[in-house]
Amino acid sequence: MKPVVLVATNNSRFSKVLLACAAKSQSDVDWVLNDDPRAATAQVAACWYPSPALPHDFPALKCLHSLGAGADNLGALLSSGLTVERMVDAEQKHGMFEYVLWGVLYYQRDMDRYQSFQRQSLWQELPQRAAREITVGVLGLGEIGAYVATHLAQMGYAVRGWSRSEKSLAGVTCFAGADALTPVLDGLDILVNLLPLNAETEGLLNAQVFAKLPDHAALIHCGRGAHLVEADFIAALENQHLRGALLDVFATEPLPEDSRLWQMTQVVVTPHIASSVSFETMVRQISAVAKRYSAG
C-alpha cells in the first residue's frame, strides 16, 4: 500500500493546488484531503494552520510537517508529542537573501529619500555609500538567517548576528542571549528580523528595542507578524526615531485595508512574498518523509 500524506491547511485553494502538483508528479505517495478514506492511514500531515483536533481525528499520524520554513503555524500542536518537520530548501534561502539584499540596497543607496525627492519634484544628489560603510544586524541565525548574514558579509557589509544560542559564522560578528541584544542594536544602519516565533520572541520588536537603535536606522521585517508591536513601530516612525521599514509580515494577513501602514510613506509593504517554497519542492520533500515513515 502506498504511503499517504494528509493535506491539512486552512486554505482550500492552496490545498487544491498542492494536491494537483502531487498528482502531476506521479509520485508513489498518495496525497489526500481529510474526507478521503485513505486519510485514516496517513502517518504524515502536510500542515499550514491545521485544526487542533488533527491528532484526535487521525490517530495514525506520527509526523506534522509544516509547509513553511517555520513551525509556529502548528500552534498548540507543537506540544502534541508528534514529530515536527519543516521545509528546508536552498532556493528559499537564496530567495530570502535576494529580498533582504534588495532592502539593504534600498536604504544604502537612499532610494527612500530619492522617492521623497520625486514627490517634491526635487532634483538632489546624495553621497553614495559603499557596502563596508553599512552595518546590518540580523536577528535569527537559523538556516535562513545564517545564510542571509554570511552572504551579506561576503558582499562587504559589516554584519552582526543575534541568536538564542552561540553561533560562529564566517565574516559575521555573532552575539547570543537576551543580554547581548543591546550591543547588536547599537549604531546599526539596518535591522533585519528573521527570527522564529515563540514565547521569547513574540513582541520583541517594540519601543524598547527601537529606542536602542540610532535615528537613521531602518527595519527589514521578514520574520513573523507577531514579532512587531505595530503601535510602538508607528510611534517610532512618527517621532522620526526610525528612518523607515520594509515590512513583509503582519499580525493580521492580509493587512487590513484600514491599516495606517498602507499610507505611511516611510513604509514599503509587501504581501508576505519575501521567499517561498515551490509546490514541487513541498511535494518532493514531504513525500520522501512519508516514505521513510512507511518503511519504519
N, C-alpha and C positions, 0 to 999 in steps of 0.2 A: 504494500500500500504506500502511496506517495506521502511524503511529509506534507503537512498542512500549515499555512500561515493565516491567522485570523487578522483581518484588517479592522482596526478599532480606532476610528478617528471621529472628531466632532464636525467633519466637513464632508458631506455626501459627494460633492463634486470632486474633491480631492481623492476620496476613496475610489470613485469610479475610474478616474484617470490612472490611479495606481494599479487597479485590477486589470485595466486594459493593457497597461505596459507589461504586467506579469503574464497575461495571456499571449501577448505578442512575442515574448521571449521564448516561448515554447519550453519553459522550464520543466524539470521533473519534480517541481514542487507546486502544489495547489494553493492558490490564494483565494480566500473566500470571505464573505461577509457573515455577520452573526446569525442570519436567518438561513444559512446553508447547513444542511445536516452534517456535512463534513467538519464544521466548526467545532463540534463536540470533541474531536480528536486532536485539535490543534495544540501543539506544545509551545508554539511561539506566536505572540501577537505583535503586529506592526502598529505602533501606537502614536497617536497625536491627540492629547487631551481625551483619553479614553474614559469610559464610565468607571466610577469607583467600584461598581459591582462586578467588574470583569472577572476576577479570580473566582468569585462565588458562582457566576453564571457558566463559567467554563473551567471546571476543576482540573482538566488535563493540562492546563497551561503550566509551563515551567520557566518561561522567559518573556519579559516585557521588553520589546525592542523599540526604543524611541526612533521616530523618523527624523529627528534633528540631531545636531551636534551636542545638545544638552538633554538632560532628562527631567528638568523641572516640570515639563508638561504632564508628567505622570502623577503629580500631586501626592495625595495620600498613599497611592500605590507604591511609592518608593519604600514604604515600610511594610509591604505585603509579604516579604520573605521570598518573593520570586527574584530570580536573577534579572538584572537590568543591563541592557546593552544600549549603545548609542551609535550614531553614524560617525565613522571616521573616514574622511575622503580627501585625498590630496588636492583634487580640483576645488573642493570647497575651501580648503585652507588658502589656496592661492587666490581664489575669488575674494576672500575676506581681505587679504593683503592688498589686492588691487583697489578695493573700496577705501580702505584706510589710507593708502598712498594717495589716492585722489583727494581725500580730505586734508591730508598733511600738505600736499602741494597747493591746495586751495587757499590755505592760510599762509604758507610760506611765501607764495607769490602774490599775496594780498588781493586775491580775486574778490573777496567780500568787499574790500574797500573800493576796488575799481567798479563793482556793481553799484555801490553807493554814489560814486562819482558820475556814473552814467545817468542815474536817476536825477542828478543835479545838472546834467549837461556840462560837466566839469572835466576839462582835459588837463590831467595832472599825473606826472610820473612819480613813482615811489622808488626808493633804493631797493635794489634786488639783493636778497639774502641767499647765501649758499646753504646747502644741507647741514654742513658742520656747525652752522650758527643756530640751528633749530634743535631745541631739547624736547623730546617726546617721552611721555610717561605712558606705559602700557599696564593697565590693571588686569590681571589674569594671565597666567603663563602656562595654561594647559596646551593641548595640541595646537589649537588655532592661535592663541595669544603668543606662544613661544615662536611659532612660525612668523607671525607678523613682526614681532620685536626683532628677531635676528635678521630678517630681510631688510627692515628699515635701517638697522645698524650697518648692514653691508652696503647700503646706498649712501652712507656717510653721515647719517643723523646721529646725534647724541641721544642714546636711548636708555631709559631707566625702566625696569620691570618690577612689578609688585605681585606677590602671590602669598597664599597662606603658608606654604611650606618652602623650604630653601630650594632655590634653583640656581643652576650655573649655565649661562648661555653665552656663546661667543659674541663679543662686542657689546654686550648688554650689562649695565650695572644693575644687579639684582638685589631686591630687598624682600624681606619676608616678615609676616606678622603684623598685627594691628599697630604696634608701636612704631613700625617702620614706614607707615604711610606718609607721615608729615614730611620727612626728608625727600620722598619721591615727588611730592607736590611742589616743593619749594623751587621757584624760578622756572617752572615749566612754561613752554610755549603752547604745547598741545597735550591734552589728556585724552587717552584712548581707553574706553571701557570695553573689555572683552571678558568680564567675569562671568562665572556661572551664577545662577540664582539659588540662594539658600538662606537660612535664617540669619547668617552672619553678614551677608552682602545685601539683603533687601534694604532699600532706602539709603544705601551707602553714599550715593551722590546727593549730598544735602548741603545745607547752609554752612555747616562746619567745614566740610571739605572745600567748598567754593571759597570760603574766607581764607584758606591757606594757599590758594592759587594767586599768582600775580594778576593785576588788572588786565594785562594783554592776553591772557590765556584763553584758548578755545577748547571746546569739548567735541570729541567724536564718540558717539554713544551707540555701540553695536551689541551690547550685552543683552540684558532683558529690561523690559519696560519698568518693572518694579524696582530696579536699582535707583531710578531717578525720582527724587521728590520734586514734582513739577512746580509746585508753588515756590519752593526755595530757588529753583532754577530760574523761573521767570523773574523773581525778585532780584537775583544776581545780575540778570541782563538789564533790567530796568535801572538798577543802581550803577550800571556801567562797570560792574566788577568783573564780568566776563565779556570777552570780545564777541563771542558768538558760539554757535554749535551746529554740528551736523548730526541730526537725530534719525535713526533708522528703526528704533523700537520704542514702544509706548505702553503705558499701563493698560490702556484700552485700545484695542485694534479691531477694525480700522479706527484711526484717530477721528474722534467726533468732529462734525462739521463746525461746531461752535467753539472748538478749542482755540485759545488765543495763540497757540504755537503756529497755526497756519498763517497768521497775519504779521508775525514778528519778522522784520526784515533781517535781523541778525541770525535767524534760524533757517537752515535748509532741512526740509522734511522729505524723507524717502520712505516708501511703504514696506518696510521690513524686507528689503531686497539686497542687503549687503552681500550675501553669498548664500547659495542654496545647493543642496544635493540633487542631482538629476534623478528622475524616477527610475531610470535604468540602473543607476548605482544603488538606489534603495532596494530594488528587487534583487539584484545580484548579491548584495551583502547579506540581506535578511534571509534569502533562500539558502545561502551557504550555512548560516546559523541553524536554520531549521533542519538541514540535512545532518548536521553534527548531533543535534538532539535526537533525531530519528535513529541515528546509528549508535546511540547510547553514550 
